[in-house]
Amino acid sequence: MNADHSIVLFDGVCNLCNGFVQFILPRDRVGSFRFASLQSDAAQRLLKGDAPKETIVVIEEGKTYVKSAAALRIARRLRFPWALLYAFIVVPRGLRDMVYDWVARHRYGWFGKRNECMVPSPHWRGRFLE
């Protein structure tokens, strides 16, 4: 993997999380992100078996970011206007994560849940870790 790539680990059975990945893919024209579900062996290896299921994780330059910090780090690498969302990094993390946790608690009820992790289309398959 190229050092310029960030890894996004997401809840593979969550429809909101899968939708977020589908949102990122076409807006990441330079291919900055690689993806894996938190339920995958790749995520287990990267997180040394300590993979949370209730959050999004970004691994960037050897550092791990979770919850709102992860979402904002993704936003800053997307094309305009989405990169502007990174300005919310000035909001205290506790407050950002409180909002993040509230959405996370309700995501299955609002958006539903899959029985299996998504299978990427052939066009995007190279962006997903095995």
C-alpha positions in Angstrom: 0.0 0.0 0.0 1.2 3.5 -0.9 2.1 5.8 2.0 -0.3 8.4 0.6 -3.3 6.0 1.2 -5.4 6.1 4.2 -7.4 3.1 5.3 -11.1 3.4 6.2 -12.5 0.7 8.4 -16.3 0.7 8.5 -19.2 -1.4 9.9 -19.8 -3.7 6.9 -23.4 -4.6 8.0 -24.5 -1.0 8.6 -26.4 0.6 5.7 -25.4 4.1 6.8 -21.7 3.1 6.9 -22.0 1.3 3.5 -23.7 4.4 2.1 -20.9 6.6 3.5 -18.3 4.4 1.7 -20.3 4.6 -1.5 -20.4 8.4 -1.0 -16.6 8.6 -0.6 -15.6 6.5 -3.6 -16.6 8.8 -6.4 -15.5 11.9 -4.5 -12.0 10.6 -3.9 -10.8 11.0 -7.4 -7.1 10.5 -6.5 -7.8 7.2 -4.8 -6.5 8.3 -1.3 -8.6 5.7 0.5 -8.5 2.0 0.8 -11.4 0.3 2.6 -12.2 -2.8 4.7 -15.1 -3.7 6.9 -14.5 -3.9 10.6 -15.7 -7.5 10.4 -12.9 -8.5 8.0 -9.7 -10.3 8.6 -7.8 -7.3 7.3 -9.3 -5.0 10.0 -8.6 -7.6 12.7 -4.9 -7.7 11.5 -4.6 -3.9 11.3 -6.3 -3.3 14.7 -4.6 -6.4 16.3 -8.0 -8.1 17.0 -9.3 -5.0 18.8 -11.8 -3.8 16.1 -14.7 -1.7 17.5 -18.0 -2.3 15.7 -19.7 1.0 16.6 -17.4 3.5 14.9 -15.5 4.3 11.8 -11.7 4.0 11.9 -9.2 5.8 9.8 -5.5 4.8 9.7 -3.4 7.5 8.3 0.4 7.8 8.4 0.5 5.1 11.1 -2.0 6.9 13.4 -5.5 5.7 14.2 -8.5 8.0 14.3 -12.0 7.1 15.4 -15.5 8.6 15.5 -15.7 12.3 14.5 -12.0 12.7 14.0 -12.0 9.8 11.5 -15.0 11.3 9.6 -13.4 14.7 9.5 -10.1 13.3 8.3 -12.0 11.7 5.5 -13.8 14.9 4.6 -10.6 16.9 4.4 -9.3 14.6 1.6 -12.5 14.8 -0.5 -13.0 17.3 -3.3 -14.7 20.7 -2.8 -17.1 21.4 -1.1 -16.8 18.4 1.2 -13.3 19.3 2.4 -14.8 22.4 4.0 -16.3 20.1 6.7 -12.9 19.7 8.2 -13.4 23.1 9.7 -15.5 21.3 12.4 -12.2 20.0 13.8 -12.2 23.2 15.9 -15.3 22.0 17.8 -14.1 20.2 20.9 -13.8 16.4 20.3 -16.1 15.6 23.3 -18.9 17.6 21.7 -18.3 16.2 18.2 -18.1 12.6 19.5 -21.3 13.1 21.5 -23.2 13.9 18.3 -21.4 11.0 16.5 -22.3 8.6 19.3 -26.0 9.7 19.1 -26.1 9.0 15.4 -24.2 5.7 15.9 -26.7 4.5 18.5 -29.6 5.1 16.1 -28.1 4.1 12.8 -29.5 0.6 12.5 -33.0 1.8 13.4 -32.9 4.7 11.0 -31.0 3.1 8.1 -31.2 -0.6 8.7 -28.7 -3.4 8.8 -27.5 -6.0 6.3 -27.1 -9.7 6.9 -23.7 -9.6 5.2 -21.0 -7.2 4.4 -21.2 -5.4 1.0 -19.4 -6.7 -2.0 -17.8 -3.9 -4.0 -18.5 -3.6 -7.7 -15.7 -4.7 -10.0 -14.9 -1.0 -10.7 -14.1 -0.3 -7.0 -12.8 -3.8 -5.9 -9.1 -2.7 -6.1 -9.8 -0.1 -3.4 -10.8 -2.7 -0.9 -8.4 -4.7 1.2 -8.5 -8.5 1.2 
